[in-house]
Amino acid sequence: MVQRLRDRWERLRTGSPVLGAILTLVSGTATAQAITFVLQIFIARVYSDTDKGLFGIYGSITGFVITFAALRFDLTVVLPRTIVRLRSLSACPDDAS
């Protein structure tokens, strides 16, 4: 049964590049959520509610500061170095500047 599921997964993933990318993203997210859920059991036993709250505040402040420090550099568009590459990527007419 496991082998049939693996074969089906592989056929879906390799059948379409877009579907493969979506499945990779979804499976990675689901795995991360499952790991977080399992670890919450152990975290609840080790840390008190106050400690978890302080960690949440620290995480919120850190995320806010990182967003402004990076200036959302992770979302920037990488531009080609030459006009020739730009035109080949965007299929612009030759007289466009």
C-alpha positions, -999 to +999 in steps of 0.1 A: +000+000+000+028+024+009+045+016-024+013+024-043+010+057-026+047+065-034+042+056-070+010+077-073+028+107-056+057+104-080+034+103-110+015+133-098+047+152-091+064+144-124+033+147-146+033+185-145+060+209-134+034+232-119+016+205-101+050+191-089+059+225-075+025+229-057+028+194-042+063+201-030+051+233-013+020+217+002+039+187+015+066+208+030+041+231+047+022+201+060+053+185+074+064+217+091+029+220+107+030+184+119+065+188+134+053+220+152+022+202+165+042+173+179+068+196+195+040+217+212+033+187+235+069+187+248+071+225+250+039+226+271+055+203+296+088+221+298+078+258+298+051+276+317+024+298+301+043+329+311+075+317+294+056+309+262+040+343+263+073+360+267+087+340+238+057+350+217+063+387+224+100+383+216+091+365+183+067+393+173+092+420+180+119+401+162+098+396+132+088+432+131+124+444+133+136+419+107+109+431+082+122+467+085+159+457+086+156+436+054+133+462+037+115+432+022+146+424+001+134+388-002+106+401-025+127+422-048+127+415-085+161+404-100+166+423-132+188+411-161+222+428-165+219+436-202+191+449-225+196+418-247+187+395-218+158+417-208+143+416-243+148+378-246+129+374-213+101+398-219+098+396-257+099+434-260+101+450-294+136+462-304+126+499-304+114+498-268+137+515-244 
